[in-house]
Amino acid sequence: MHRSYQPILPCGNKYLQQKWDHACYLEHRRKVQAAKPTVDNNAPEIFSHLQLKFKKLKLEDERLSNIERNNKKLLEKMSTIMRTTGRVDNISVHKPKSLNREMRHREMQRVTRENQAMQERLKLVEPQYNHLKWLEDWYKSEKYENNITRYPCAWYTVQRLQPKSKARKVKSAKNSEKSKRVQVRTST
């Protein structure tokens, strides 16, 4: 086998060179197997204070002890009621009355009467401005404006609406032609 071995560098003895190269190769493989990674890809360390959350446990214990204490008080009250005749009477026949109710009611009626009187006076008053004269002045100013402007009033709306109306006529003409074709096909 050493006779067919071709070393990289020239040597005097192919057999010895093959043994040395094989030994170097095995040493290289051993080093590769024993190499430690440079990147730490292990799971992070688990800290107990992050897992247990002592504050939350303490609050939960306090809440449970509070519930237990309230339950105990309620049980004592219920047992007292069961042992005795049960003097629990929480029916209140007293209706709260306002000491100021009549005064407020009279004040509200007075304000209502004043508002109605003011409304009647406003209905009877003649307006000081004549809206018909305002409308007439508006038409006159519009007429003056149309006389001095370069383009007629609302020319852009007229221009914008014209193509749509032509397009509608073209579409309606096409649709009528299609409907005639369909009628002819269905009749044959």
N, C-alpha and C positions, 0 to 999 in steps of 0.2 A: 504494500500500500504506500510506503514511503517513496517508492520510485515514481509513482504517478503524482505525488504532491508537488505543487508548483509554489514555492515561496514568493513573497512579494519582493524581498531584497535578495541579491545574490548571496549564496552561502557555500561553505565547503562541504557540509554534510547534510543531506536532505532529511535523513532519519532524525537526527538531533534537532534540526530546525522545526520539523513537524511536532516533535515532543514539546519543545519550548513554546511554539505557537499554541498548541492545544492547552498547555498549562496556563498560558496567559489568557486564553479564551475562557477556561473554567474559572480562573480568578475573577475575570470581568463579570461572568454570569453570577458568581457568588456575591460580588459587590452590588450588582443590580438588584438581586433578591433581598439583600440586607439594607438597601438604601431606604432612608426615611423620607417621607414627603415634606416638601418645604411649605406647602399650604395646609393649614389646619382645617380639615373638613369634618371634624367630629362634631357631635351635637353640643350645643352650649351647655354650660354648667347650670344646673337647676338649683335655685335658691329657695329655701323653705319659706322665707318671709314673703316671697312673691306668689307662692302656691297656696299657702294657708290663709293669708289675709286676716290677721288677728283682729284688726279693727272691725271688720265686718262681722266676725264671729262674736266679738264683744257686744256690738250693737244688737245682734240677733238674740244673744242671751238676755240682754236688758229688756228687749221687747217681750220675750217669752216670760220673763219674771214679772213684768208689768201685767201681762195678760193673766198670769196665774194669780197674782195678788188681787186683781179686779174680780176674777172668778170666785175667789175665796170670800171677798166681801159680799158679793151677790148671793152666794150660798148661805152665808150667815143671815143676811136679811130675809131670804126666803124661809129659812128654818125658823126664824123669829116669828114670821107671819103665820107659819103653819102651827107653831106651838101656841100662839095667842089667838085672840079673836080676829086679828088682822085689821088693825086700825088704819088701813091705807085708804085715804079718801082724796083723790086728786081731781074731783069734779068741781069746777069753779062755776058758780051760778052768777057771779058778778060780771056784769058787762061794763067795760071801761067807758066812761062818759067824759066828754070833753067839756071843760068849764067855759070854753071860749066858742063853742059851736054856734050859739045863737048870734053872737056878735059877728062872726065870720059870715054867717048866712045873710044877715042884714047888709053887711058891707058888699057882698056879692050882688044882692038885689039892687043896691044903690048904683053900683058901677054898671050893671046891665041897663038900668033906666037911662043913665047918662049917655051910654053908647047908642041906645036907640034914638034918643033925642038928637044927638049929633048926626046920626045917619039921616034923619028926617030933614035937618037943616041943610045937609049937603045935597040932598035930592032937590031941594027947592032953589038952590043957588044957580044962577045963569052962568055959563062958562064965559070967561073973559076973552078967550082966543076963538077965532072963527076957523074951524077946520076946512071949510069949503074954500075960504080965501087962501089958506095954505096950499091946498091942492091946486087951485088955479095958478098960484105963483110957481108951483113946481112945474106944471105943464109949460108955463111961459119960459122958465129957465131951461127946460129941456129943449124947447124949440130954438132958443138962442144958441145952445150948445151944438145942436145939429147944424145950424147955419154956419158956425165957425170951424167945425171939425173937418179934417181931411177925408175921413172915411165915415160912412153912415153909422148910426148908432147900432150896436150889436151885430156888426158885419161878420164877426168871427163865428157866431152861432149859426148864422145863415149859411156861411161857407162850410162849416163843419157838418151841417145836416144834409147838404145837397148830395155829396157822394153816397151817403147811406141810402138815400131815397132812390138814387139811380141803381145802386147795387141791389136793392130790394126788387125793383122792377125787373132787372135781369134775372135774378134768382126765381122770381115768380114765373117768368116766361119759361125758364128752363124746367121748372117743376111741372108746369102745365104740359110741356112737350113730353116729359117723362111719363106723366100720367096717361097721356094719349097713347104712347107706345105700349104701356102696360095694358091698356084697354084693348088695343088691337091684338096683342099677343094672346090675351085671355079669350078673346072672341074667336080666334082661329083654332 
